[in-house]
Amino acid sequence: FSEALAIRREIGDRPGVVQSLQAVASAWRDRGDVKRGFEVLSEALGLAQEIGDRLEQGSILVRMGEALARLGRDPEASDHLAQASELAQAFGDRALQSEAARLGAEVYAQMGDLRAARTEARRALELAEKVGSRTYAGMAHRVLGTILAKGGITDEDKQQADVHLQKSIEILGEVGHELELGRSYQSYADLLHERGDADGAATFNERATEITERLGPKSSPLCEGK
């Protein structure tokens, strides 16, 4: 990624530089250096603003919001995600809107505002289904299920948490997105553990661990802890 970035800088491919900066930032994030990834994203955002690529700005703001949340800067994260959502709406990009809403739901959950978290998670799911993205829908089901498990009061809430997490596992398994499937396995394992189902929790923990060991460590969902 760094070599591609250097070549694009040399030939003056500014849109390409923006794309390469995002790739480099993602690589740093996956290696656990969220702060350095955020710094690279800041450069990407500045260049995207210079060349007037507003839709690309929205995509970068989403990634910056995710990074800020992992750095414990939740209010800033929420602000970045709100800006991203506005840009996505302006361009009619429902997939980006869904992603911003899903991450926004996780940030609200971290901040303890479970009502706002539920609202954003449901919006993320609705948008994902409208755009026909099964992967985004599967991820939104996981976030909504996790939030309902955290903030559910009634038996119906608890049942809905199960339904959403199981649906997430079903969808992500069908589309073959193993990284997100592993996260959903872990979310469901945590839910079962909290309810005293040790055997069920162990089963899904094992499935999550198998994927993690095979694919390598990646960032966990925000609402499951920083």
HURABEL-V981219 format. One line per field, one symbol per residue. psi: psi as a letter, one per 20 degrees, with the letter a starting at -180 (. if undefined). A space follows every 50 residues. Layout:
psi=???
This chain:
psi=ghggggghghiknghhggghhhggghggghjjmhghggghhggggghhhg iknhghgggghghhggghghjjmgghghgghggghgggghjknhghgggg hghhghghghijnhghggghghgggggghhikohghgghhggggggghhh jqgrhhgghhgggghhhgggghghiknhghghhhggghggghghjjnggg ghghgggghggghhiqprprqgjjq.
